[in-house]
Amino acid sequence: MENKLTGCFASSLAGHDKCRVYVIIDEEPGYVYLSDGVIRTVDKPKKKKKKHVQTVKRIDDNIAEKLEKHKDLQNEDIKRAIKLYISNMKEDNKCQNQM
């Protein structure tokens, strides 16, 4: 992958979409392009300043494979990856609350 953040999950820190989870699909100096596969599709990603997102250094295997092979990302791929990421985070929080 050319860009170090491309393919990573990100959470919005500011704006009307605060706390919403996205996948970074492109990057340029000072900005990232975010997609959630529903409202912000791959064709029309949200441009957001890097300082307004919290990146997570975790990439879905399917997305990583498509980025490495330079295949087109589909909205369904992003929706599935975000859904799995959120469900894993909820499971992790349940385990931490039990301790």
C-alpha positions as CSV (number, residue, x, y, z in Angstrom):
1,M,0.0,0.0,0.0
2,E,1.3,3.4,-0.9
3,N,-0.4,5.3,1.9
4,K,0.1,4.3,5.5
5,L,-3.4,5.2,6.7
6,T,-5.3,3.9,3.7
7,G,-7.6,1.0,4.7
8,C,-7.5,1.8,8.4
9,F,-10.6,2.4,10.5
10,A,-11.2,5.9,11.7
11,S,-13.6,7.6,14.1
12,S,-14.7,11.1,13.6
13,L,-13.8,13.5,16.5
14,A,-15.6,16.6,15.3
15,G,-18.5,17.7,13.3
16,H,-22.1,16.5,12.9
17,D,-20.7,12.9,12.3
18,K,-18.9,12.8,15.7
19,C,-18.1,9.2,16.9
20,R,-19.1,7.7,13.5
21,V,-16.8,4.9,12.2
22,Y,-15.4,5.1,8.7
23,V,-12.7,3.4,6.6
24,I,-10.0,5.6,5.2
25,I,-10.0,5.1,1.4
26,D,-7.5,7.8,0.4
27,E,-5.1,10.2,1.9
28,E,-3.4,13.5,1.0
29,P,-1.3,15.9,3.0
30,G,-3.4,17.1,5.9
31,Y,-6.6,15.3,4.8
32,V,-8.1,11.8,4.6
33,Y,-11.1,10.6,2.6
34,L,-13.6,8.5,4.6
35,S,-16.3,6.1,3.5
36,D,-18.9,4.2,5.5
37,G,-20.4,2.4,2.5
38,V,-23.9,3.9,3.3
39,I,-24.1,7.7,3.5
40,R,-20.5,8.3,2.4
41,T,-20.0,5.8,-0.5
42,V,-16.7,4.9,-2.2
43,D,-17.7,7.2,-5.1
44,K,-18.4,10.2,-2.8
45,P,-16.1,9.9,0.2
46,K,-16.0,12.5,3.0
47,K,-13.0,14.8,3.0
48,K,-11.9,15.5,6.6
49,K,-8.8,17.0,8.2
50,K,-6.6,14.4,9.8
51,K,-6.7,16.2,13.2
52,H,-10.5,15.7,13.2
53,V,-10.3,11.9,13.1
54,Q,-9.0,9.2,15.5
55,T,-7.3,6.5,13.4
56,V,-7.2,2.9,14.4
57,K,-4.2,0.9,13.2
58,R,-6.4,-2.0,12.2
59,I,-7.3,-3.1,8.7
60,D,-9.9,-5.6,7.7
61,D,-8.3,-8.6,5.8
62,N,-10.6,-8.3,2.8
63,I,-10.0,-4.6,2.4
64,A,-6.2,-5.0,2.8
65,E,-6.2,-7.7,0.1
66,K,-8.2,-5.5,-2.3
67,L,-5.8,-2.6,-1.7
68,E,-2.7,-4.7,-2.1
69,K,-4.0,-6.1,-5.4
70,H,-5.3,-2.7,-6.5
71,K,-8.9,-4.0,-6.9
72,D,-11.8,-1.7,-6.6
73,L,-13.4,-1.4,-3.1
74,Q,-17.1,-1.9,-3.0
75,N,-19.5,-0.2,-0.6
76,E,-20.5,-3.7,0.6
77,D,-16.9,-4.5,1.6
78,I,-16.7,-1.4,3.7
79,K,-20.1,-1.9,5.3
80,R,-19.2,-5.5,6.3
81,A,-15.8,-4.4,7.7
82,I,-17.3,-1.7,9.8
83,K,-20.0,-4.0,11.1
84,L,-17.4,-6.6,12.1
85,Y,-15.2,-3.9,13.7
86,I,-18.1,-2.5,15.8
87,S,-19.2,-5.9,16.9
88,N,-15.7,-6.8,18.0
89,M,-15.4,-3.5,19.9
90,K,-18.7,-4.3,21.8
91,E,-17.3,-7.8,22.7
92,D,-14.1,-6.3,23.9
93,N,-16.0,-3.7,26.1
94,K,-18.1,-6.5,27.6
95,C,-14.9,-8.4,28.6
96,Q,-13.4,-5.2,30.1
97,N,-16.6,-4.5,32.1
98,Q,-16.6,-7.9,33.7
99,M,-13.1,-7.4,35.1
